[in-house]
Each structure stands twice: as structure tokens, then as C-alpha cells.
Amino acid sequence: MAVPKRRTSRSNTRHRRSAWRARVPTLVPVTVSGRTYQVPRRLVRAVQRGYVDPENLW
């Protein structure tokens, strides 16, 4: 395992940690039984097949 040679400053530590943020999922329009929903791309198939209810996603 890698061992740091020098202590990382508080500023550098916080700057690095602030870069780790969640990204907003890409929403795709999906039509299910005549209604169009905005759904994350990775859930499109599940919504189309009826595994996930698009009404309760948000």
C-alpha cells in the first residue's frame, strides 16, 4: 500500500474532497401507456418492462 511521503495540507485535502461530487443523471424521455416521463437512462428498460413505476421515481 502506498504511504505518503509528506503530510497533505488542509487546503489541498479539502480541495481534493470538494471535487468528489455526484453527477446529475442524464434524463431521457420514455413513453409508457401514452404518457411521457423523464427517466434516467439506465432505468429506461426497467420502466418500459414495468419493473419500475415512473410515478414513484422522484
KEKE-3310 file (N, C-alpha, C; in steps of 0.2 Angstrom, whole numbers, plus 5000, padded with zeros to 4 digits):
npx = (5004:5002:5012:5011:5023:5024:5015:4998:4992:4979:4971:4974:4969:4955:4952:4953:4944:4932:4930:4925:4910:4892:4885:4873:4860:4858:4843:4830:4817:4804:4790:4776:4762:4755:4759:4772:4788:4802:4816:4830:4844:4849:4838:4828:4825:4819:4808:4801:4798:4790:4795:4799:4790:4787:4781:4784:4798:4804)
npy = (4994:5011:5024:5040:5053:5065:5076:5080:5096:5105:5113:5108:5095:5097:5104:5093:5084:5091:5090:5078:5074:5071:5067:5074:5063:5059:5063:5054:5055:5044:5035:5028:5019:5029:5040:5052:5051:5058:5050:5042:5037:5024:5017:5015:5003:4996:5003:5003:4989:4988:4985:4996:5009:5024:5035:5035:5038:5050)
npz = (5000:4996:5004:5010:5008:5013:5023:5019:5015:5024:5015:5003:5005:5007:4995:4986:4991:4989:4975:4973:4968:4966:4951:4940:4934:4917:4909:4900:4888:4890:4884:4891:4891:4884:4891:4894:4902:4911:4913:4921:4911:4913:4918:4909:4902:4912:4916:4904:4904:4915:4927:4936:4943:4935:4941:4954:4955:4958)
capx = (5000:5006:5012:5013:5030:5023:5008:4994:4989:4972:4969:4974:4964:4948:4951:4953:4937:4927:4929:4921:4903:4888:4883:4866:4859:4855:4836:4828:4810:4801:4783:4773:4755:4753:4762:4779:4791:4809:4819:4837:4845:4850:4832:4824:4822:4815:4802:4797:4795:4785:4798:4799:4785:4790:4777:4787:4805:4806)
capy = (5000:5017:5028:5047:5055:5071:5077:5084:5102:5105:5116:5103:5089:5100:5105:5087:5081:5095:5088:5072:5076:5066:5070:5073:5058:5061:5061:5053:5054:5037:5034:5022:5019:5035:5046:5053:5053:5059:5044:5041:5032:5017:5014:5015:4997:4993:5007:5000:4982:4988:4984:5002:5014:5030:5040:5035:5038:5056)
capz = (5000:4996:5010:5009:5010:5016:5026:5014:5019:5025:5009:4997:5007:5006:4988:4983:4993:4986:4968:4973:4969:4962:4944:4939:4929:4911:4909:4893:4888:4889:4884:4894:4890:4881:4895:4893:4908:4911:4917:4920:4905:4915:4920:4903:4900:4918:4916:4898:4905:4920:4934:4940:4941:4934:4945:4961:4954:4962)
cpx = (5004:5006:5014:5019:5029:5016:5005:4991:4982:4968:4968:4969:4957:4947:4950:4946:4931:4925:4925:4913:4898:4886:4876:4865:4856:4848:4834:4821:4808:4793:4781:4766:4752:4755:4769:4782:4798:4812:4826:4838:4846:4843:4826:4820:4817:4809:4798:4794:4791:4788:4798:4794:4788:4787:4781:4795:4807:4802)
cpy = (5006:5021:5035:5049:5061:5072:5082:5090:5102:5108:5111:5097:5091:5101:5098:5084:5085:5093:5082:5074:5072:5070:5069:5068:5061:5058:5060:5052:5047:5038:5028:5023:5026:5041:5046:5055:5054:5054:5044:5036:5025:5013:5013:5009:4994:4997:5004:4993:4982:4986:4989:5006:5021:5036:5040:5036:5044:5057)
cpz = (5000:5002:5008:5012:5014:5018:5020:5018:5019:5018:5004:4999:5005:4999:4984:4985:4990:4978:4967:4974:4964:4956:4943:4933:4923:4910:4901:4893:4886:4889:4886:4894:4889:4885:4894:4900:4906:4915:4916:4915:4907:4917:4915:4902:4906:4918:4910:4900:4911:4927:4938:4938:4941:4938:4952:4961:4958:4968)
residu = (MET:ALA:VAL:PRO:LYS:ARG:ARG:THR:SER:ARG:SER:ASN:THR:ARG:HIS:ARG:ARG:SER:ALA:TRP:ARG:ALA:ARG:VAL:PRO:THR:LEU:VAL:PRO:VAL:THR:VAL:SER:GLY:ARG:THR:TYR:GLN:VAL:PRO:ARG:ARG:LEU:VAL:ARG:ALA:VAL:GLN:ARG:GLY:TYR:VAL:ASP:PRO:GLU:ASN:LEU:TRP)
# end
